[in-house]
Amino acid sequence: MKTLCVIKNLLITIGLVIIAGSCKEQLLERKPDNKLVVPTTIDDFKALMEDPYTFLTNYLNYAIVSSAEYELTLENWQSLSFAPERNAYIWASDVFEQSTASGGWDNYYKQILYTNIVLEGLEKIAETQQNKEDRDQLKGVALFYRSNAFFHLALIFADVYKAESNNSLGIPLRLTSDINAPTRRATLGETYARITADLEEAIQLLPDFQRHVTRPAKAPAFALLARVYLYMGNYQQALHCADQALQRKPNLIDFNQLSWQDDYPMEMYNIETIFYANVSASASFRAPICRVKTELFNSYDDRDLRKQAFFGLNEDESHSFKGSYTGSNALFSGLSSNEMYLIKAECQARTGDLDAAMETLNTLLKTRWEEGAFEPLHSENQLDALKAIINERKKELLMRGLRWYDLKRLNTDERFQETLTHNLDGTVYELPPNDSRYTFLIPWYIIEATGIEQNKR
């Protein structure tokens, strides 16, 4: 732990330079304390990659605020102390304005900095029979975390992926820890090619056995790649990866066994968790401020046990969310088997295997309903199957940041487009499909430091 602390102190000294991509003279002239330990050994790199405070948080809070899964009263909205959170709720043109908030930009590039230091450091360590396993696994871990950071940055700060327009702007792909390397925005095609390449390589290097759900292994890498390929519309590859993840982690919770009356019925590290991560906090997520959209709450059948397990009753008869897989009021943003069943079902439907798609969906749903009450779903055609699966994604995966992911990708198809609305005491705010506000503006201090192109409004 002491080694990890001194390593982190050194990295923080140069971290702002890497994050902003700036070579400001006064920062570069700072001399690190000679007593600080530069990471050079496999043990050093292992300590760096096992830091939960750096790698087990996904910065999706503004995406969740923007997803219209819950609503606020005018009084509660005005009481939010952080302007970017208020702005995200009403889909302001510039969520961050001139604040120091970054929507996770700084945090994700800090993760990328750490992984690049590890990847470069491992290249300098000669492979031996004794260190090969540790060396390979560490490289796989670093690639997993780097691809995760790149993917979430692209989800927030780049347009939705379309194969026919992959020359549009992606994100800066920092592939070196060199603070003097220029910062430029890659294309969307280059961005997703890097994300998928990192994950494909990580799968080859990571172990099948997962020491804990907070540690990368093959199952989390396949699960993350399934999510990425689904977003890209590569349904054959997404199906393959979801299937591979489920072969390793197929378990589902029987909601009949839950104590619904508990404040938080879902246990932390439960059997559906493939990889654990949470979301950075936002005030509006918490009861009683959080009021789940009435139409969303009413979409659950009374015999659907998620209605009791996921929602708590507020004093004003509205409902707040309590179904996080963190076992607390913190929100879950990791990878889980229920998501993989839904990815598998959607990809089976999109590739024409409708019977298999409904069988996969029913496998999940029968664990959610009162015992003996669930009647298996059937579909007459592909559109019916897709509507059923996408509806269940909305009900099963809420408050994870995945709704934003779904809105962006599904808005490209007229059959599934939605206009989001919020009503604050008579003032109605809207976010139409494919609006430019689905891509957040990059924080202005990053633009000023690097000179990279800003997203359009």
Secondary structure by P-SEA (a helix, b strand, c coil): caaaaaaaaaaaaaaaaaaacccccccccccccccccccccaaaaaaaaacccccccccaaaaaaacccccccaaaaaacccaaaaaaaacccccccccccccaaaaaaaaaaaaaaaaaaaaacccccccaaaaaaaaaaaaaaaaaaaaaaaacccccccccccccccccccccccccbbbbbbcaaaaaaaaaaaaaaaaacccccccccccccaaaaaaaaaaaaaaacaaaaaaaaaaaaaaaccccccccccccccccccccccccccbbbbcccccccccccccccccccccccccccccccccccccccbbbbcccccccccccccccaaaaaaaaaaaaaaacaaaaaaaaaaaaaaaccccccccbbbbccaaaaaaaaaaaaaacccccaaaaaaaaaacccccbbbbbbbbccccccccccccccccccccaaaaaacccccccc
